[in-house]
Amino acid sequence: MTATRQRPLRPLSSATDLTDYTDFTHSTLEADSDPQSDDVADFESETQSLTPSIWDYVHQHGRTYHRYMAGAYPFPNDAAENERLDMQHAILKALFGQRNWFAPLKRPKRMLDIGCGTGKWCLEMAREFPKARIEGIDLSPIQPDIASTPDNVDFFIDDIRRKEWWHCTQPYDYIHTRMSLGIFEDFREIIQKGFNNLEPGGWMESHELYSKVYCDDGTMPLNYELLEWTKTQDRAAMSLGMPLRIANKLKTWYEQAGFVDVHEEVFAIPINSWPRDARFKLLGKFMQWNMCQGVHAWTVEYFCKGLGWTDTEVEVYLAHLRNTISDRSVHSYYKVWVVWGRKPFPTEPPSQTPKPDHWPKEPDSDDEGDDDTAFHL
């Protein structure tokens, strides 16, 4: 059984119309004095033609999962999750003041989105930069078909973990990642691959939610179920070797990978509509919907595979958790990190931050290779 699907009270355009930019590095969220003031309960390596088997999804936990490189990505790819991914994109764009990127891009020619999901970011960037070639890679073929995409967009079913991605034949001007927590064994490898595959002067950028629940005013009790879920999810993810808490390390990792001009901005997003500010109240409403829609996807594979739970145990647990997410008396929020850095030119000093001894290294033999190829949509 999938998670209960709730609908927001207002179209998301209402949220994205609120374009005032707030840097929460220097400000705080203020709670609404009336917790009952609203109701949100109804809420380039080798390519080949894509074969029909790529859509022969894996069925488990009442959901569908990608077939290509099955098991590499722990979250489903069904209609409910794709709808949530589109909502997540719109929420983050609204949080960032209608921005899809922060790096100072100047006439980029080639961009890459790692883990492009439904392709929303790629499509919007293609409109922003009509002279640039936008490429998105993902393990699931959930992007629009070629007839529905601009001429300057290509989607590929591919796995960034393949050894071929340590170096590609055509470097990029800009590489983007978003919400990669809990997906990779070592996200530093992705950052290093990004650095290796950029033109000198090119930029890489990551947008990541930090999976710690914050509260500044003492309204979050020690037995808060969302806090318990977060800790249990973290333990399950670690048992599977897929750490969640990467956002606050991104800046250091970028510098260790070799990037210069590395910047970091941190945003706060409420978990439901408890803030007084109208813009963040609305963002909180949609964040609540997004979480209630998404907790099954973020829980079931981790808890069943990592902790030995059953599907039924997960469903019962999540019923209580969704009620907690909707509790406006607890003024909880997440932090979202935005980090971007530039690959230096050969004529300028490199990054002065040394790589640690345990930094991911490029494979030096074919032993780690595989016979899987990328599929071009």
N, C-alpha and C positions, 0 to 999 in steps of 0.2 A: 504494500500500500504506500502511495506517495504522500508527501506532506500535504496538510490542508492548504488549499489555495484560496487566498483572500484577495479581494480587489481593493485598490485605493479609492478613496472617496472622490478624488478629482483627477483629471488627466495629468500626466507628468509634465505636460507643457506648463501647467500652473507653477510647478517647482522651478523649471528651467527659465521661466520668465523673470524670476527673482535673481537678478544678476549682480547685486552688490557683492563685492569681494571682501571677505574677512580673513585676515591672517590670524589663525588661532595660536600662533606662536606667542602673540602679544595680547590675547584677550581670552575671556572665559565665557561659558554658557551660563545664562541665568534662567532659573526655573520659573515656569508659569505658576502664579500663586493659586490658580484654580485648577486642580488636577482633573476636574470633570468638565472642563470647558469645551472639549470636543470628543467625538466618538469615532474610533478608527477600527471598530470590531469587524466591519464589513469590507473589509479590505482586499646547388645546383649540382645536386648530383643528378644521376640518371632519372629521367621521368618517363612515365608510361601512361597510357590511357587508363582512366579510372575504371576499375572493374566493379560489377554489381555487388561483389562480396563485401566491399567497403561499407555498404549499407546494411549488411547482415549483422546487426548490432548484437552485442552480448546482453542477455536478459538475466538480471538478478536483483534481488531486493524489491521486486515490483517496478524496477526502472530499466532503462536501456543505457548501455555503455559502449564506448568506441570499440570496433573490432580490430582496426589497425594498431599494432603494438598493444594489444589488449592488456589491461591492468596497469599500464604506465601512469594513467591519469585516474585518480580515485573518485571522480565525481561523474554523475550521469550526463547524458546528452539528449534527453527527451524534451518534449515540447514545454513541459513545466519549467525545466532548468533553463532552456533557451529564452523563455520569456523573462525569467529572473535575470539572466545575463544582460538582456537588453535594458532592463530596469536599472541594474547595477551601473551600466555605462552612463545612463542619463543622470543617476544620482551623483556619481563622481564628477561628471561634467558640471553639474549645478554647484556642487561643493567647491569646485575649482574656479567658479566665476565664469562659466561657459568656456573654459579652456580645455583643449585636448592635449596640449603640450606646454612645457615651460622653457625648454631649451631655446636659445636664440637662433632659430632656423633661418637661413638665408638662401633662397632658391635651391632647396635640396633636389637632387635628381633621382635618388633611389632610397626608399624607406622599407623597413621590415618591422612587422608586428609579430612578436613571438607569443604564441598562444592566442590567436586572434578571435577565438570563439565564434560568435555569430557574424563577425566582420563589421560591426557598427563603426568601430574606430577607424578601420581602413577606409570605409566608404566616405566618412566625413572628412578624413584627411585628403582623399582623392579630390573632393570638391574644393578644399582649401588650397591644394597645390596641384592644379590640373596638369602642369607640365612635369610632375614627378611620377615615377613608377612606384606604386604601393604594392608590397607583397605581404601576405599574411600566411602564417603556417599554424596548423592545428592538427590534432589527432583525429578529430571528428569532422565529417563533411556536412557541417551545419550552416555553412555560409550560403548567400544567395547564389543562384546559378548564373552562368556567364551572361545570359540574356538580361539579367537584372543588375549587372555591375558595370560601372564606368570602364571605358577602354583602358584606363591607366591602373587598373587593379587586377592582381592575380592572387588566387588562393591556392595553397598547396597543402595536401595532407602529408605531413612530415613530422619527424621527431628531432627536435633540436639537440637531443642527447647523442645522436649518431656522431661517430668520430669524424665524418666528413665535414661537420659544421665547425670544426676547429679552424678551418680556413675555407673560404669559398672563392670562386673564380672572379666574382664581381662584387667588390666591397660596396657597402652602403654609406649614405650620408647621415642616416639617422636610424636608430634601432630603439624599439619601444617594447616594454613589458608592463604588465598590469596584473595585480591580484594573483601572484604566483606562489603564495604561501601554501605550504603543505603539498606541493606538487613535485619538487625536485629534491633529491638527496642532498645536493650541495649547490645552492644557487650561485655560489662564487664561480662555478664552472660556466654558467650561463653568462655572467658578467664578463668573464675572460673571453669567451667566444664572441661576445658582442664587441669587445675591444679589438680582437683580432680581425674581425670582419668589417671594420669601419675604415673609410678613407681617412688619412690624416686631416685633422680639423673637424671630423664628424662627431656627432653627439649620440650618446645613449641615455635613456631615461626610464625610470621605474616608478610605478605608483603602487604602493603596498599598504594594506591595512595591517596594523599590529594587533594581534589577537588577545590583547590584554584588556579587560574591562576597567575603565576609569570612573571615578566619582569623586567630586571635590567638596561636597557639602555634608558628608556623613549619612546620607540617606540610603546607602547600600549596606544591607545587613551582611554579617559574616556568612550566613547560610543562603545567600542569594543564589537561586538555582542557575542563573546564567553564568555566574562566577564559577560555580561547581562544574557546569558543562564545559566551560572554557578550559579549566584545568584538566578535566578528563579527556577532552579532545586533544589537548596538547600532549598528554601522556600516551594516548593511542597513536597519534601521528609520529611521535618519537620512537615508539616501539616498531613502527613500520619504516623508520629511517627517512621520514619526510617532514622535517621540522617546519613549524608554522611561524615561529617568531624570528622573522628575517628583516622586517621593515627598519628597525632601529640600527641595524648593522650595515645598511646599504652604502652609506657615505664612506665608511671605512673600507668596505670591499671594493667600491669603485676606485678609490685611491690606490689600494693594493694591486688592483688589476692594471694600473698604469694611467688612469684618467687624471687629467688636470682640470682646473676651473670647476671643481665639483661643488655643487650647490645642494642645499637641503631645505625643504619647507615642510612644516608639520601642520595638519589640519585636524580639527575635532569634528566628529559627526555624532549626533545624539542617536541613541538606540530606539527611541520612540519620540512622541511629540511633546515631551515634558518642557522644552525651553519656552521662554516667554517671547523671544524674538520670532516674528512671523515667518521669516525665511527659514530659520532652523527648526521651527515647529513643523513646517511643511516637509522639510528634508527628513525630519525624524519620522513623520508619518510613513514616508516611502521607504525609509530604512527599516521600519518595523515590518512593513509588508515584505520587503526583500528578505529579511531574516526569517520570518515565519514561513515564507515560501522555500527558503534555502536550507533550513537546519536539517531536514531529512537527508539532503544530498551531502551535507558537510559532516554528517554523523554516521550514517549506516555502514559505509564501507570501513571507516576507521574503527568503529566500535565492534563490528562483527568480526573483521579480519584481525584487528590489533588486540582486542580485549576479549574476544570469544562470546560476545553478546548474540542473542537471536534477533531476528527481525521484529518479533512481537515485543520483546523487551525494549527495543529502540522506540517502537511506536508509542508504547505506554509512557516511556520517559519523556518523549517529545511533546506529548499532549500537555503535560505540566509545564514544560519549558516555554511553550508558546504563550501561555498565560503570564509567565514571568516577563517575557519580552514586552508584553503589552502593559505592564504595570508602570504607570506614570508617576507613582509616588517615589520611585527610585530614579535618581537623576544620573543615569549611567551613560557613558559614551565611549566610542573608540577613537583612536588616533590613526590618521592616514599620513604616511610619509611619501613625499615626492622628492626624488633625487635625480639629478642629471649631471653628466660630466662630458668632457671633450677629449678626444684622442689627440695628443700633441703632434705638432708638425716635427719633421726630422731636425729642423733648424733650431728648435727651442728645447729648454731643459725638460727632461722627463719627470714623471711623478717622483717625489722624494720619499714616498711611503714604501718601504720594502715589503715584498711578499713574504709571508711566513713560510716556514719549512713545509707545512702541510697544505700548501696551496695546490689546487687541482692542476694536474699536468697533462699535456697533450699526449695521447697514446703514441708510442714509438714503434708499434708493430701492428700487424693486421689481426692480432689475437682478439682485440676487442671489437672488431668489425662484425657486421652481419649482412645478410643478403637482402634486407628490406630496402625498398626504394621509395622515393617520394612520389606521390600521386599529384598530378596537376589537374585542378578543377577547371 
